[in-house]
Amino acid sequence: MPLRFRLTLLYTSLLGGILLLFGVLVYLLVSALLLEQVDRTLRITTTKLLESSRVSAIGQVEVVTFPSLELTSNVYIQLWDKRGQLRTASPGVRDLTQALAPESLNAPRPVYDSTTINQTHVRVFTVPLEVDGRPVGVLQAATPLTLVDSVRNTLLFTLTGLALVSMFLAAVASWLSLRRALAPLETATQTAQQITRADDLSRRVLYNGPPDDEIGALISAFNRSLERMEALFTSQQRFLADVSHELRTPLTVIKGSADLIRKFGPDSESLDAIRDEADRLTRMVSELLLIAQAESGKLTLSLGTVEMDSLLLEVFQQMRVLAGERISLRLLELDPLTIPADRDRLKQVLINLVSNAIQYTPAGGQVTIGMERLDSQALRLTVSDTGPGIPAADLPHIFERFYRAEKARTRSRTSGFGLGLSIAYWIIEAHKGKLEVESREGQGTTFIITLPGQV
């Protein structure tokens, strides 16, 4: 069942329910007011009648006179004695031998009844008569409810007609308004179907309404999802292309070396080449597996208390061998500081950042490692170099898989696969920290690691 039809049915049903409740209340209120007016007329009539009545010496109650009472109020009277004999009746009911309300003749107190006499709906007021606590008779007064019934039937017909007309108009208005309100959803559906058929994630849903309403928020979320899907799809295509490219080189070397061995026999150079390229493939598979674990949230950390000053000093000692005499590797003054972290993972990040800085810094340049306390728990690590820097256009993509700023950092067999920064980013994210980069062309690059005191 379409949403538009269901919402129209819901709105119409709600309006019908409200009108039904309102109509029932109005009908009951009007009926109660009309009956109250009739009962009041009967009370006044019986009171005036009793004022003109007397009790005989033998205990019989008699009506002295019947003035124009029945003519003015359209009330019919019956007076019954204590033995159940009809003593007096108004002209309109003198031919009636039974009581106006037989079931109420023995009522101990005044009571109202609605009954039908000769196919006429009447209201009967029964008043037991007593003298000095002794019953002497019963007075019954009745008046037709023809006018009351006519008013109630007219009111019922009017309320029912108004309810049906209102529900019809509400259904038409809801159907038309919902058509306009849900038009953006139909557009979004058509866009999604076109994307499915054409695999074109560049399409977006246009919406001219207010952006802060529910439909606008939904369309905005849908467009953001399309943007993310397009980015992921593009990233996946680039990832597959990059993996294919990265695999092609070592596989070509391995195949070429194998052909040389088959043709000329084993030699150390060919075997070393096969071993080196196999190691490169192993490293790439390990790095890809690590990134996949990080992106799926399955990257586990072996947390422990890490003395950051000792860790930085250890990294400095290892990287100084790599820098040699070509690069000046400098370690700023360190304060003793411990945090809960995975020591091996943090060391992996630092070695990656420092080795990159050394690799891309020209001879005679300088790489600086620093650490400072931000507050009682958090700390900030920095790795700065005096290399050529990273172009501004490349900075937003620097942590993407297989991404390398080729203009600033040339590729070589030893330059890796472009996965190191992605791995470093995910490791720091797993520690609930931040990895940022600041760089300008010709002015060097600084990587900044911010780590909290609790993970």
C-alpha positions in Angstrom: 0.0 0.0 0.0 1.6 3.4 -1.0 2.7 5.7 1.8 0.6 8.5 0.3 -2.6 6.4 0.6 -1.8 5.2 4.1 -1.2 8.8 5.3 -4.4 10.0 3.7 -6.3 7.1 5.3 -4.7 7.9 8.7 -5.5 11.6 8.6 -9.0 11.0 7.4 -9.5 8.3 10.1 -8.2 10.7 12.8 -10.5 13.5 11.7 -13.4 11.0 11.6 -12.6 9.9 15.1 -12.4 13.4 16.4 -15.7 14.4 14.6 -17.4 11.2 16.0 -16.3 12.0 19.5 -17.4 15.6 19.1 -20.8 14.6 17.5 -21.5 12.1 20.3 -20.8 14.7 23.0 -23.0 17.3 21.2 -25.8 14.8 20.7 -25.7 13.7 24.3 -25.5 17.2 25.6 -28.5 18.4 23.5 -30.5 15.4 24.4 -29.8 15.9 28.1 -30.8 19.6 27.9 -34.0 18.8 26.1 -34.9 16.1 28.5 -34.1 18.4 31.4 -36.5 21.0 29.9 -39.2 18.3 29.6 -38.6 17.0 33.2 -38.8 20.6 34.4 -42.1 21.1 32.7 -43.4 17.9 34.3 -42.2 18.9 37.8 -43.9 22.3 37.5 -47.1 20.8 36.3 -47.3 18.2 39.1 -46.5 20.9 41.7 -49.3 23.1 40.4 -51.6 20.1 40.2 -50.9 19.1 43.8 -51.6 22.6 45.0 -55.1 22.3 43.6 -55.7 18.8 45.1 -57.2 17.7 48.4 -57.6 14.5 50.5 -61.1 13.5 51.5 -62.1 12.3 55.0 -61.8 8.7 53.9 -58.2 9.2 52.7 -58.9 9.6 49.0 -56.9 12.3 47.1 -58.9 14.2 44.6 -58.1 17.0 42.1 -60.3 20.0 42.7 -59.9 21.6 39.3 -58.1 21.1 36.0 -57.6 24.6 34.7 -56.1 25.2 31.3 -53.0 23.3 32.5 -53.0 20.6 29.8 -53.7 23.1 27.1 -50.7 25.3 28.0 -48.2 22.6 28.8 -49.4 19.6 26.8 -49.2 17.4 29.9 -51.5 14.4 30.6 -52.4 13.5 34.1 -53.5 10.3 35.9 -54.3 10.1 39.6 -54.4 6.6 41.2 -55.6 5.9 44.7 -53.8 3.6 47.2 -55.8 0.6 46.0 -54.6 1.0 42.5 -57.9 2.5 41.2 -57.8 5.3 38.6 -59.4 8.3 40.3 -58.9 11.1 37.8 -57.4 11.5 34.3 -57.0 14.4 32.0 -59.2 14.5 28.9 -56.4 13.3 26.6 -56.0 10.0 28.4 -59.4 9.3 29.9 -59.9 6.4 27.5 -56.6 4.8 28.7 -57.3 2.1 31.3 -53.8 1.3 32.1 -51.2 3.5 33.9 -49.0 5.8 32.0 -46.0 3.9 33.5 -47.3 0.8 35.2 -43.9 -0.4 36.4 -43.5 2.8 38.4 -46.8 2.8 40.3 -45.2 1.3 43.4 -42.0 3.4 43.2 -41.1 4.7 46.7 -39.9 8.0 45.4 -40.5 10.3 42.4 -39.2 8.7 39.2 -38.9 9.6 35.5 -39.6 7.1 32.7 -39.5 7.1 28.9 -42.1 4.8 27.4 -44.4 4.4 24.4 -48.2 4.8 24.6 -50.3 4.1 21.6 -47.2 4.4 19.3 -46.3 7.8 20.9 -43.0 8.3 22.7 -43.7 10.0 26.0 -41.9 11.1 29.1 -43.7 10.1 32.4 -43.1 11.6 35.9 -44.4 9.4 38.7 -45.0 11.0 42.2 -46.1 8.9 45.2 -48.5 10.8 47.4 -48.4 10.5 51.2 -50.2 12.1 54.1 -48.6 11.9 57.5 -46.3 9.1 56.2 -49.3 7.1 54.8 -49.6 6.5 51.1 -52.8 7.9 49.7 -52.2 7.5 45.9 -49.9 8.0 42.9 -49.8 10.9 40.5 -48.4 10.4 37.0 -47.8 13.2 34.5 -46.7 12.5 30.9 -45.8 14.7 27.9 -45.0 13.6 24.3 -41.4 13.6 23.2 -42.2 14.1 19.6 -40.5 17.5 19.4 -37.4 16.2 21.3 -37.1 13.1 19.1 -37.5 15.3 16.0 -34.7 17.7 17.2 -32.4 14.7 18.1 -33.0 13.0 14.7 -32.3 16.3 12.9 -29.2 16.9 15.0 -28.0 13.3 14.3 -28.5 13.7 10.6 -26.8 17.0 10.5 -23.8 15.9 12.5 -23.4 12.7 10.4 -23.6 14.7 7.2 -21.1 17.3 8.4 -18.7 14.5 9.5 -18.9 12.7 6.1 -18.5 15.9 4.1 -15.6 17.0 6.4 -13.9 13.6 6.1 -14.3 13.7 2.3 -12.8 17.2 2.1 -10.0 16.2 4.5 -9.2 13.1 2.3 -9.0 15.2 -0.8 -6.9 17.9 0.8 -4.6 15.3 2.4 -4.2 13.5 -0.9 -3.3 16.7 -2.8 -1.0 18.1 0.0 0.8 14.7 0.4 1.3 14.5 -3.3 3.3 17.8 -3.1 5.0 16.9 0.2 6.1 13.5 -1.0 7.2 14.6 -4.4 10.9 14.9 -3.3 10.7 11.3 -2.1 9.5 10.2 -5.5 12.3 12.1 -7.0 14.8 10.5 -4.7 13.4 7.1 -5.6 13.7 7.8 -9.3 17.2 9.0 -8.8 18.2 5.9 -6.8 16.7 3.7 -9.6 18.6 5.7 -12.3 21.8 5.3 -10.2 21.1 1.5 -10.0 20.6 1.2 -13.7 23.4 3.5 -14.9 25.9 3.1 -12.0 26.1 6.9 -11.9 26.9 8.0 -8.3 27.4 11.6 -9.4 23.7 12.2 -9.5 22.0 14.2 -6.6 18.5 14.8 -5.6 17.3 18.4 -6.0 15.1 19.8 -3.3 13.6 23.3 -3.4 11.8 23.2 0.0 13.2 24.3 3.4 16.3 22.4 4.2 15.5 22.1 8.0 12.3 20.1 7.6 12.0 16.3 7.7 12.0 15.9 3.9 14.9 18.4 3.5 16.9 16.5 6.2 16.2 13.2 4.5 17.2 14.5 1.1 20.3 16.0 2.5 21.2 12.8 4.2 20.5 10.9 1.0 22.8 13.2 -1.0 25.5 12.9 1.7 25.2 9.1 1.4 25.6 9.4 -2.4 28.7 11.5 -1.9 30.2 9.0 0.5 29.3 6.1 -1.8 30.8 7.9 -4.7 34.0 8.6 -2.7 34.1 5.0 -1.5 33.5 3.7 -5.1 36.2 6.0 -6.5 38.5 5.0 -3.7 37.8 1.3 -4.3 38.6 1.8 -8.0 41.8 3.6 -7.2 42.7 1.0 -4.6 42.3 -1.8 -7.1 44.3 0.1 -9.7 47.0 0.8 -7.2 47.1 -2.7 -5.9 47.3 -4.0 -9.5 50.1 -1.6 -10.2 52.0 -2.4 -7.1 51.7 -6.1 -7.6 52.8 -5.9 -11.3 56.3 -4.7 -10.6 57.4 -7.4 -8.1 55.7 -10.1 -10.0 57.4 -8.9 -13.2 60.8 -9.0 -11.4 60.0 -12.5 -10.0 58.9 -13.8 -13.4 62.0 -12.3 -15.1 64.4 -13.7 -12.5 62.7 -17.1 -12.8 63.2 -17.0 -16.5 66.9 -16.2 -16.1 67.3 -19.1 -13.7 65.6 -21.4 -16.1 67.8 -20.2 -19.0 71.2 -19.8 -17.3 70.8 -21.6 -14.1 70.7 -20.3 -10.5 72.7 -17.2 -9.6 72.8 -15.2 -6.4 71.6 -12.0 -8.1 68.4 -13.6 -9.5 67.7 -15.4 -6.2 68.2 -12.2 -4.2 65.8 -10.4 -6.5 63.2 -13.0 -6.0 63.6 -13.0 -2.3 63.5 -9.2 -2.1 60.3 -8.9 -4.2 58.7 -11.8 -2.2 59.5 -9.8 0.9 57.9 -6.7 -0.6 54.8 -8.6 -1.5 54.6 -10.1 2.1 55.0 -6.6 3.6 52.2 -5.2 1.3 49.8 -8.0 2.2 50.5 -7.5 5.9 50.0 -3.8 5.6 46.7 -4.3 3.7 45.5 -6.8 6.3 46.3 -4.3 9.0 44.4 -1.5 7.3 41.4 -3.8 6.7 41.4 -4.7 10.4 41.5 -1.1 11.4 38.7 0.0 9.0 36.5 -2.8 10.2 37.1 -1.9 13.9 39.0 -5.2 14.5 42.4 -3.7 15.1 43.3 -4.9 18.6 45.7 -3.1 20.9 47.9 -4.7 23.5 47.6 -1.8 26.1 50.2 -1.3 28.7 52.0 1.4 30.5 54.4 3.0 28.0 57.3 5.3 29.0 57.2 7.7 26.1 60.6 9.3 26.7 62.2 5.8 26.6 60.3 4.9 23.5 61.3 8.1 21.6 64.9 7.6 22.7 64.8 4.0 21.3 63.4 5.2 18.0 66.0 8.0 17.8 68.8 5.5 18.3 67.5 3.2 15.5 66.7 6.0 13.0 70.1 7.6 13.6 71.7 4.6 11.8 69.3 5.2 8.9 70.1 8.9 8.7 73.9 8.3 8.8 75.9 11.3 7.9 73.5 12.5 5.2 70.8 13.8 7.5 71.0 15.5 10.9 68.6 13.7 13.2 67.8 15.7 16.4 65.9 14.7 19.5 64.5 17.6 21.6 64.6 17.5 25.4 62.2 15.0 26.9 60.3 14.9 30.1 59.5 11.6 31.8 55.9 10.7 30.8 53.9 7.5 30.8 50.6 6.8 29.1 48.5 3.6 28.5 49.1 2.5 24.9 50.3 -0.3 22.7 54.1 0.2 22.7 54.8 -1.8 19.5 52.1 0.0 17.5 53.3 3.4 18.6 56.8 2.5 17.8 55.6 1.4 14.3 54.0 4.8 13.8 57.1 6.7 14.9 59.5 4.7 12.9 57.3 5.2 9.8 57.1 8.9 10.3 60.8 9.4 11.0 61.9 7.1 8.2 59.7 9.0 5.7 61.1 12.3 6.9 64.7 11.0 6.5 63.9 9.5 3.1 62.4 12.7 1.7 64.8 15.2 3.3 67.7 16.2 1.0 71.3 15.8 2.1 72.3 18.3 4.7 68.8 18.7 6.0 67.4 18.1 9.5 64.8 15.9 11.0 63.5 16.8 14.5 61.7 14.6 17.0 59.9 16.3 19.9 57.4 15.6 22.7 55.5 18.0 25.0 52.9 17.6 27.7 49.5 19.2 26.9 47.9 18.8 30.3 48.1 16.4 33.2 47.6 13.4 30.9 47.6 14.2 27.2 50.8 14.7 25.1 51.8 15.8 21.7 54.5 14.2 19.5 56.0 16.0 16.5 58.2 14.8 13.6 59.5 17.7 11.5 61.8 17.8 8.5 63.3 20.4 6.2 62.4 18.6 3.0 60.6 20.0 0.0 57.2 19.9 1.7 53.8 18.6 0.4 51.7 20.6 -2.1 48.5 22.0 -0.6 46.4 20.0 -3.1 47.9 16.7 -1.7 47.4 17.4 2.0 43.8 16.3 2.2 44.7 12.9 0.7 48.0 12.3 2.5 46.5 9.6 4.7 44.7 7.7 1.9 45.8 4.3 0.9 48.5 4.1 -1.9 48.5 7.9 -2.1 51.8 9.6 -2.6 52.5 13.2 -3.6 54.7 12.4 -6.6 55.8 15.9 -7.3 57.3 16.3 -3.9 58.3 12.7 -3.1 59.7 10.6 -5.8 59.0 6.9 -6.0 61.6 4.2 -5.9 61.8 0.5 -5.2 62.5 1.3 -1.6 59.8 4.0 -1.2 57.1 1.6 0.0 53.6 1.3 -1.2 51.9 4.4 0.1 50.3 2.5 3.0 52.5 3.6 5.9 50.7 6.9 6.6 47.3 5.1 6.4 48.4 2.5 8.9 49.8 5.2 11.2 46.6 7.1 11.0 44.5 4.1 11.9 46.8 3.2 14.8 46.5 6.6 16.3 42.7 6.6 15.8 42.6 3.3 17.6 44.4 5.0 20.5 41.6 7.7 20.4 44.3 10.2 19.3 44.8 12.4 16.2 47.4 12.4 13.5 47.7 15.7 11.6 50.1 17.1 9.1 51.3 20.7 8.4 53.4 21.5 5.4 54.2 24.1 2.8 56.2 23.6 -0.3 59.8 24.5 0.2 59.4 24.8 4.0 59.3 21.3 5.2 56.7 19.1 6.8 55.6 18.4 10.4 53.5 15.4 11.5 51.7 16.0 14.8 50.5 13.1 17.0 48.1 14.0 19.9 47.5 11.2 22.4 45.1 11.2 25.3 46.0 10.0 28.7 43.3 7.3 28.6 42.5 5.0 25.7 
